[in-house]
Amino acid sequence: MQELLQHLQAQLSQQSYLEIVAVILALIYVYLAARQNIWCWPSALLSTAIYTYLFWEVTLPFHVVLNVYYMLMAIYGWRQWQGASSQALQVKSWSVQRHLLWIVLLVIGSLLLSTGASSVFDEQYLYLDAFITVFSVFTTVLVAHKVRENWLYWIVIDLVSAYLFFAKGLVLTSLLFMLYTFFAFYGYLQWGKNRSNSALSAAES
């Protein structure tokens, strides 16, 4: 326990101000997304822009590409939530069968990506890295379209990410993703309430 606390203290002392700002903005994004506040997308855009620079500085090219994608999705999500009309985009759910189909396709995609990358990178956690990337790309689209189950995907993604970052010695980032897991639970419950209220309003009108 003492060794872990010392590790945390050492990592805290090495944090850059940019990284601290990126983390704060990322937490603001998750909280606002759970509340269905459209200002979550500008927070996401700024956070991922900073992370794009930070990952480039530490030579993590795949994470750079993923965060560039997040930046584009922040713009897309903003426009999607605004909607083509004055009516707000409503929370929806997908069928279990539809989710299972996508999960199978995404797992196959993760395997193909990690297998292809294994010829270039000799990395013990390559499949987990591919799994996180593939599912994160897909789940971000679900957020933009307000599919409630996105939060269930994020719970799994965040837990796997927390394990991966901890295994890599990134203790602070691991703790951040554990915190994300609780926000994902919160988001799932909040979006469920919104969907119930929308259905009730539609029935009464």
Backbone bond lengths (Angstrom), bond angles and torsions (degrees), N, CA, C in turn:
res aa  C-N    CA-C-N  psi(-1)  N-CA   C-N-CA  omega(-1)  CA-C   N-CA-C  phi
1 M - - - 1.465 - - 1.527 110.25 -
2 Q 1.318 116.14 -44.41 1.461 120.15 -179.62 1.526 110.38 -64.33
3 E 1.342 115.64 -37.33 1.460 119.77 179.27 1.530 110.76 -64.93
4 L 1.346 116.14 -39.26 1.456 120.62 178.04 1.520 111.24 -64.07
5 L 1.344 116.92 -43.10 1.461 121.03 178.86 1.526 111.39 -63.45
6 Q 1.325 116.09 -38.71 1.457 119.89 177.45 1.522 110.73 -65.46
7 H 1.342 115.82 -38.98 1.465 120.77 177.38 1.523 110.30 -62.30
8 L 1.337 116.44 -44.22 1.452 121.39 178.22 1.526 111.48 -60.98
9 Q 1.332 115.94 -43.92 1.457 120.43 179.98 1.520 110.89 -63.17
10 A 1.321 116.23 -39.95 1.464 120.80 178.95 1.524 110.93 -64.84
11 Q 1.344 116.28 -41.86 1.458 119.22 179.26 1.519 112.08 -68.10
12 L 1.330 116.47 -38.09 1.466 119.88 177.79 1.520 111.52 -60.16
13 S 1.322 116.10 -40.26 1.458 120.41 -179.07 1.517 112.39 -67.79
14 Q 1.355 116.48 -18.20 1.460 120.79 -178.40 1.525 112.99 -98.07
15 Q 1.333 117.75 -1.24 1.455 120.28 -177.51 1.525 110.86 -70.43
16 S 1.316 116.35 134.60 1.457 120.74 174.34 1.521 108.92 -85.19
17 Y 1.339 115.64 157.52 1.462 118.88 178.40 1.527 110.99 -62.78
18 L 1.325 116.68 -35.19 1.458 120.37 178.37 1.521 111.21 -62.06
19 E 1.336 116.77 -42.10 1.455 120.19 -179.44 1.525 110.79 -66.34
20 I 1.332 116.63 -39.26 1.462 120.63 178.59 1.529 110.29 -62.89
21 V 1.337 116.80 -43.58 1.464 121.03 177.92 1.529 110.29 -62.54
22 A 1.341 116.78 -42.54 1.466 121.21 -179.89 1.527 111.11 -61.41
23 V 1.333 116.23 -41.87 1.462 120.83 179.46 1.528 110.66 -64.79
24 I 1.338 116.66 -44.35 1.468 120.46 -179.68 1.529 110.47 -62.35
25 L 1.330 116.74 -44.32 1.463 120.64 178.86 1.525 111.66 -64.89
26 A 1.343 116.17 -35.93 1.464 120.03 178.53 1.522 110.64 -65.50
27 L 1.326 117.02 -39.80 1.464 120.59 177.64 1.529 111.18 -67.84
28 I 1.332 115.97 -38.29 1.462 119.81 176.76 1.525 110.08 -62.60
29 Y 1.346 115.46 -41.31 1.471 119.72 178.74 1.529 111.38 -58.38
30 V 1.336 117.04 -49.45 1.466 120.39 -176.60 1.528 110.38 -63.48
31 Y 1.328 116.46 -42.22 1.465 119.78 -179.84 1.531 110.88 -63.86
32 L 1.341 117.25 -46.82 1.457 120.72 -179.03 1.529 111.76 -67.36
33 A 1.342 116.51 -35.29 1.468 119.76 177.24 1.521 110.40 -63.64
34 A 1.332 115.77 -41.18 1.472 119.93 178.05 1.527 110.78 -62.94
35 R 1.334 116.64 -32.35 1.461 121.43 179.12 1.529 112.15 -87.10
36 Q 1.334 116.51 1.86 1.467 123.57 -177.11 1.527 111.67 57.33
37 N 1.309 115.74 37.51 1.458 121.74 176.61 1.525 108.24 -92.26
38 I 1.322 116.60 123.31 1.461 121.20 -173.99 1.528 113.23 -62.39
39 W 1.351 116.35 -19.05 1.468 119.61 179.49 1.524 112.13 -72.72
40 C 1.339 116.45 -1.21 1.461 118.74 173.94 1.525 110.77 -63.53
41 W 1.351 116.50 -32.39 1.466 119.70 -175.18 1.526 113.27 -70.73
42 P 1.346 120.97 -42.55 1.469 118.78 173.09 1.526 112.62 -60.65
43 S 1.341 116.66 -36.56 1.467 120.21 176.93 1.524 110.06 -62.44
44 A 1.343 116.10 -42.83 1.461 120.57 178.83 1.522 110.83 -64.24
45 L 1.332 116.70 -41.09 1.464 120.91 -179.05 1.524 111.51 -61.24
46 L 1.333 116.45 -46.37 1.467 120.26 -179.83 1.529 111.47 -67.03
47 S 1.325 116.30 -43.12 1.464 120.21 -179.07 1.521 111.24 -62.44
48 T 1.333 116.41 -47.47 1.465 119.17 -177.89 1.522 112.06 -70.14
49 A 1.338 116.83 -29.82 1.468 119.36 175.61 1.529 110.25 -62.92
50 I 1.333 115.95 -43.40 1.470 119.80 178.32 1.521 110.45 -65.22
51 Y 1.346 116.60 -43.79 1.460 120.33 -179.61 1.532 111.57 -65.15
52 T 1.325 117.28 -33.15 1.460 120.21 176.43 1.532 110.10 -59.13
53 Y 1.323 115.51 -45.32 1.469 120.46 178.08 1.528 111.27 -65.44
54 L 1.336 116.30 -45.11 1.470 120.40 -177.23 1.530 111.23 -63.93
55 F 1.325 116.99 -42.94 1.466 119.88 179.84 1.527 111.50 -68.04
56 W 1.337 116.38 -32.44 1.466 119.43 174.95 1.524 110.44 -65.32
57 E 1.312 116.01 -39.29 1.468 121.19 -179.10 1.527 111.82 -64.56
58 V 1.328 117.60 -32.67 1.466 120.41 -178.66 1.530 111.85 -102.14
59 T 1.339 115.98 13.87 1.465 123.05 174.40 1.532 112.53 57.95
60 L 1.336 115.14 60.81 1.463 122.31 171.91 1.532 107.80 -120.19
61 P 1.334 117.25 78.84 1.468 120.49 -171.47 1.521 114.72 -61.12
62 F 1.360 118.45 -37.45 1.460 119.62 -179.45 1.522 111.41 -67.73
63 H 1.326 116.70 -36.75 1.458 120.31 176.99 1.532 110.73 -69.76
64 V 1.329 117.20 -31.38 1.465 120.59 175.13 1.523 109.69 -62.16
65 V 1.333 115.90 -48.23 1.468 120.64 179.34 1.522 111.09 -61.40
66 L 1.327 117.34 -43.05 1.459 121.41 179.83 1.522 111.05 -62.10
67 N 1.327 117.56 -39.98 1.462 120.02 -178.74 1.520 112.62 -75.47
68 V 1.330 117.56 -29.14 1.465 119.86 171.63 1.524 108.83 -63.55
69 Y 1.322 115.88 -41.46 1.477 120.57 175.40 1.531 110.62 -60.12
70 Y 1.342 116.86 -43.86 1.462 120.51 178.37 1.536 111.13 -59.76
71 M 1.333 116.65 -38.40 1.463 120.41 178.64 1.529 110.54 -62.14
72 L 1.331 116.01 -45.97 1.466 120.24 178.95 1.530 110.98 -63.32
73 M 1.348 115.93 -39.54 1.459 120.33 -179.98 1.526 111.51 -70.05
74 A 1.313 117.81 -27.34 1.465 120.74 176.34 1.530 109.72 -64.71
75 I 1.334 115.47 -40.59 1.475 120.06 177.07 1.528 110.01 -68.13
76 Y 1.338 115.69 -44.06 1.468 120.62 179.35 1.534 110.81 -63.53
77 G 1.331 116.25 -44.24 1.458 120.60 179.57 1.517 112.06 -61.44
78 W 1.337 116.40 -41.13 1.472 120.83 177.51 1.529 110.35 -58.46
79 R 1.337 116.54 -48.00 1.463 120.97 -178.78 1.533 111.03 -67.69
80 Q 1.336 115.83 -37.03 1.459 120.28 -179.39 1.516 111.22 -66.36
81 W 1.328 116.90 -41.85 1.466 120.85 -178.81 1.529 111.13 -71.93
82 Q 1.331 115.85 -29.57 1.457 118.15 175.06 1.516 110.24 -64.95
83 G 1.325 115.82 -36.51 1.456 121.06 177.83 1.513 112.62 79.89
84 A 1.309 114.21 160.33 1.460 120.16 179.90 1.530 111.21 -76.71
85 S 1.315 116.86 -14.55 1.465 121.11 178.83 1.511 109.03 -132.64
86 S 1.306 115.97 -173.71 1.467 120.59 -178.64 1.519 111.80 -75.47
87 Q 1.351 117.18 -12.83 1.462 120.17 -179.34 1.522 110.12 -78.80
88 A 1.312 116.99 130.37 1.460 121.67 -177.93 1.522 110.77 -69.48
89 L 1.315 116.06 148.23 1.458 121.63 176.26 1.528 109.11 -67.94
90 Q 1.336 116.68 127.63 1.453 121.56 -175.81 1.534 111.42 -92.28
91 V 1.327 114.79 151.35 1.460 120.85 175.97 1.523 109.14 -68.02
92 K 1.332 116.23 136.42 1.466 121.19 179.39 1.518 109.43 -131.03
93 S 1.327 116.44 167.67 1.463 122.06 175.87 1.521 109.68 -127.13
94 W 1.327 115.51 149.04 1.452 121.50 174.38 1.520 109.58 -100.35
95 S 1.324 116.10 158.10 1.457 121.02 176.87 1.530 110.05 -71.65
96 V 1.333 115.74 157.13 1.467 120.83 177.95 1.522 110.64 -60.12
97 Q 1.338 116.60 -40.07 1.461 120.92 -178.92 1.529 111.23 -61.76
98 R 1.336 116.56 -40.63 1.463 120.75 179.55 1.527 110.82 -64.86
99 H 1.325 116.15 -42.27 1.464 120.17 177.74 1.530 111.29 -64.07
100 L 1.332 116.68 -43.92 1.466 120.07 -179.08 1.521 111.22 -61.55
101 L 1.336 117.02 -39.53 1.463 120.55 177.62 1.518 110.91 -61.01
102 W 1.327 115.76 -46.62 1.465 119.56 -179.74 1.523 111.87 -66.38
103 I 1.320 117.27 -38.04 1.465 120.37 179.38 1.526 110.56 -61.82
104 V 1.339 116.47 -43.88 1.473 120.25 178.07 1.525 110.29 -60.99
105 L 1.335 116.72 -45.57 1.467 120.82 -179.96 1.529 111.41 -63.37
106 L 1.321 116.74 -39.96 1.468 120.64 -178.59 1.523 111.57 -70.61
107 V 1.322 117.44 -37.49 1.470 120.37 176.29 1.528 110.05 -63.80
108 I 1.336 116.69 -43.16 1.462 120.27 176.92 1.528 110.35 -61.86
109 G 1.345 115.98 -42.23 1.461 120.15 177.43 1.518 112.39 -61.28
110 S 1.335 116.11 -40.07 1.471 120.75 178.16 1.523 111.26 -63.20
111 L 1.339 115.23 -42.67 1.471 119.94 179.05 1.528 111.31 -63.62
112 L 1.332 116.32 -43.66 1.463 120.41 179.96 1.530 111.07 -64.49
113 L 1.339 116.06 -42.29 1.461 120.56 -179.43 1.525 111.50 -64.64
114 S 1.337 116.36 -46.04 1.464 120.02 -179.01 1.523 111.51 -67.93
115 T 1.345 116.52 -36.87 1.465 120.32 178.49 1.526 110.77 -65.83
116 G 1.329 115.76 -42.94 1.460 119.87 178.18 1.520 112.50 -65.00
117 A 1.341 115.59 -38.92 1.468 119.52 -178.15 1.525 112.30 -76.31
118 S 1.339 117.38 -19.80 1.472 120.10 -177.80 1.521 112.53 -65.03
119 S 1.336 116.69 -21.09 1.470 119.50 177.58 1.516 111.50 -76.02
120 V 1.336 115.99 -15.68 1.474 120.93 -179.66 1.525 110.97 -106.97
121 F 1.345 115.66 -39.73 1.462 120.77 -176.41 1.523 110.52 -115.41
122 D 1.309 116.10 130.37 1.464 121.46 174.55 1.519 107.28 -100.10
123 E 1.324 115.62 87.48 1.466 120.42 -170.57 1.525 109.53 -132.62
124 Q 1.324 115.62 131.31 1.467 121.83 -177.07 1.531 112.37 -63.82
125 Y 1.332 116.27 -34.45 1.467 120.40 -174.17 1.532 112.06 -106.79
126 L 1.308 116.69 29.14 1.457 120.79 -175.52 1.526 111.76 -62.86
127 Y 1.350 117.36 -40.77 1.463 119.02 -179.32 1.529 110.97 -65.29
128 L 1.332 117.48 -41.81 1.461 119.63 178.72 1.523 110.71 -62.05
129 D 1.332 116.23 -39.15 1.457 120.69 178.00 1.524 109.90 -62.14
130 A 1.337 116.85 -44.25 1.462 121.15 179.37 1.531 110.75 -66.51
131 F 1.336 116.83 -41.93 1.463 122.14 179.04 1.525 110.31 -58.17
132 I 1.322 116.78 -48.19 1.467 121.62 -178.84 1.526 110.30 -62.09
133 T 1.332 116.44 -44.37 1.463 120.89 -178.07 1.518 111.69 -63.80
134 V 1.326 117.26 -51.03 1.472 121.84 -176.91 1.521 111.23 -62.64
135 F 1.335 117.12 -47.80 1.465 119.72 -178.05 1.532 111.56 -70.24
136 S 1.334 117.75 -31.69 1.463 120.21 178.59 1.521 111.27 -67.14
137 V 1.333 116.61 -40.82 1.464 120.93 177.61 1.528 109.91 -59.31
138 F 1.321 116.35 -47.85 1.463 121.78 -179.30 1.532 111.61 -64.81
139 T 1.323 116.72 -45.36 1.466 120.80 -174.51 1.516 111.80 -68.38
140 T 1.326 117.83 -31.21 1.459 121.00 176.73 1.526 110.70 -62.86
141 V 1.328 116.91 -35.66 1.469 120.96 175.55 1.536 110.06 -64.43
142 L 1.335 116.74 -40.06 1.472 120.28 178.09 1.526 111.31 -62.11
143 V 1.340 116.31 -38.62 1.469 119.66 177.60 1.518 110.09 -61.86
144 A 1.343 116.03 -46.21 1.464 120.87 -177.53 1.528 111.48 -60.86
145 H 1.336 116.73 -31.99 1.462 121.07 -179.45 1.525 112.52 -97.55
146 K 1.319 116.79 8.31 1.461 123.57 177.59 1.531 113.36 55.01
147 V 1.322 115.69 46.69 1.461 121.13 171.46 1.522 106.99 -86.14
148 R 1.312 117.31 117.44 1.462 121.92 -170.85 1.527 113.23 -55.45
149 E 1.329 116.68 -38.48 1.465 120.50 -174.54 1.517 113.93 -67.82
150 N 1.338 117.25 -4.59 1.474 118.72 176.71 1.527 110.54 -54.67
151 W 1.333 115.91 -34.74 1.464 120.00 -177.03 1.527 111.67 -67.00
152 L 1.336 117.14 -31.64 1.465 119.94 177.02 1.530 110.65 -68.43
153 Y 1.331 115.70 -38.30 1.471 119.81 174.99 1.532 110.03 -62.41
154 W 1.346 115.76 -44.07 1.468 119.19 -177.83 1.530 111.85 -63.91
155 I 1.331 116.95 -33.43 1.474 119.50 177.99 1.518 110.05 -58.93
156 V 1.334 116.08 -47.31 1.465 120.37 179.60 1.527 110.83 -67.14
157 I 1.333 116.61 -45.97 1.470 121.08 -179.65 1.525 110.88 -59.28
158 D 1.332 116.39 -44.77 1.467 120.56 -177.91 1.527 111.82 -65.74
159 L 1.334 116.82 -40.32 1.468 119.83 178.95 1.527 111.23 -65.53
160 V 1.335 116.30 -43.43 1.468 120.24 177.81 1.531 110.03 -64.38
161 S 1.333 116.60 -41.42 1.467 120.65 178.57 1.523 111.20 -63.22
162 A 1.336 116.64 -42.15 1.462 120.44 178.97 1.524 110.77 -59.66
163 Y 1.337 115.79 -42.56 1.467 120.03 177.68 1.530 111.01 -63.34
164 L 1.335 115.93 -45.66 1.465 120.35 -177.89 1.528 111.40 -62.44
165 F 1.324 117.17 -46.59 1.461 120.45 -178.80 1.527 111.39 -66.68
166 F 1.344 116.33 -35.78 1.464 119.03 177.40 1.532 110.11 -66.00
167 A 1.341 116.05 -42.18 1.467 120.58 178.74 1.521 111.15 -62.62
168 K 1.333 116.56 -28.87 1.459 122.02 179.78 1.530 112.30 -86.81
169 G 1.335 115.88 -1.05 1.458 119.27 179.30 1.512 114.57 86.66
170 L 1.336 117.42 6.49 1.467 121.61 178.79 1.526 108.58 -91.57
171 V 1.319 115.88 75.34 1.459 121.87 -171.25 1.525 111.76 -64.54
172 L 1.330 117.11 -43.51 1.460 120.25 -178.40 1.525 111.73 -63.97
173 T 1.310 116.18 -43.75 1.458 120.10 178.42 1.527 110.37 -64.95
174 S 1.312 116.66 -35.94 1.457 121.23 176.56 1.529 110.48 -61.53
175 L 1.322 116.70 -44.73 1.469 120.81 177.99 1.525 111.31 -63.92
176 L 1.333 116.75 -37.46 1.460 121.04 177.70 1.525 110.57 -59.71
177 F 1.333 116.95 -43.22 1.460 119.69 -178.77 1.526 111.83 -73.04
178 M 1.315 117.59 -27.17 1.457 119.32 171.93 1.525 109.68 -65.08
179 L 1.316 116.21 -39.26 1.466 121.19 176.74 1.522 110.34 -64.57
180 Y 1.333 116.72 -39.86 1.460 121.03 175.94 1.532 111.25 -55.94
181 T 1.332 116.51 -36.08 1.463 121.09 -178.82 1.526 110.73 -59.91
182 F 1.322 116.84 -42.61 1.465 120.48 179.20 1.529 110.88 -67.16
183 F 1.340 116.88 -37.57 1.455 120.33 176.24 1.529 110.27 -63.89
184 A 1.340 116.82 -35.68 1.464 120.65 179.76 1.533 110.52 -65.34
185 F 1.328 117.07 -41.72 1.467 120.61 174.43 1.530 110.33 -59.18
186 Y 1.317 115.45 -45.18 1.458 121.62 179.98 1.521 110.43 -61.73
187 G 1.340 117.00 -44.44 1.457 121.58 -179.77 1.519 111.92 -62.63
188 Y 1.332 116.54 -40.90 1.465 120.66 -179.86 1.528 110.54 -62.42
189 L 1.320 117.05 -42.72 1.468 121.18 179.20 1.531 111.10 -67.44
190 Q 1.344 116.27 -43.06 1.459 120.57 -178.70 1.521 111.51 -63.80
191 W 1.326 116.71 -44.01 1.467 119.84 -178.97 1.526 110.44 -69.10
192 G 1.331 116.48 -29.09 1.455 119.88 176.11 1.517 111.31 -66.02
193 K 1.341 116.64 -40.89 1.462 120.92 177.54 1.520 110.40 -63.02
194 N 1.331 115.70 -42.90 1.457 120.23 -179.39 1.526 111.21 -63.06
195 R 1.326 116.59 -41.61 1.466 120.62 -179.49 1.526 110.51 -65.18
196 S 1.341 116.45 -39.67 1.467 120.47 178.45 1.520 111.14 -65.29
197 N 1.344 116.26 -42.11 1.461 120.33 179.67 1.523 111.57 -66.13
198 S 1.354 116.10 -37.53 1.465 119.87 178.84 1.518 111.12 -66.12
199 A 1.343 116.33 -40.92 1.462 120.50 179.25 1.532 110.63 -65.89
200 L 1.336 116.23 -38.48 1.461 120.55 178.79 1.522 110.77 -65.73
201 S 1.326 116.88 -42.17 1.468 121.32 179.34 1.521 110.94 -63.61
202 A 1.354 115.62 -39.87 1.458 120.08 -179.45 1.539 110.41 -66.77
203 A 1.332 116.30 -36.08 1.465 120.66 -179.20 1.528 110.96 -69.80
204 E 1.336 116.05 -33.17 1.455 120.61 -177.16 1.532 112.28 -80.44
205 S 1.330 115.63 -23.47 1.481 118.25 -176.16 1.526 111.93 -81.92
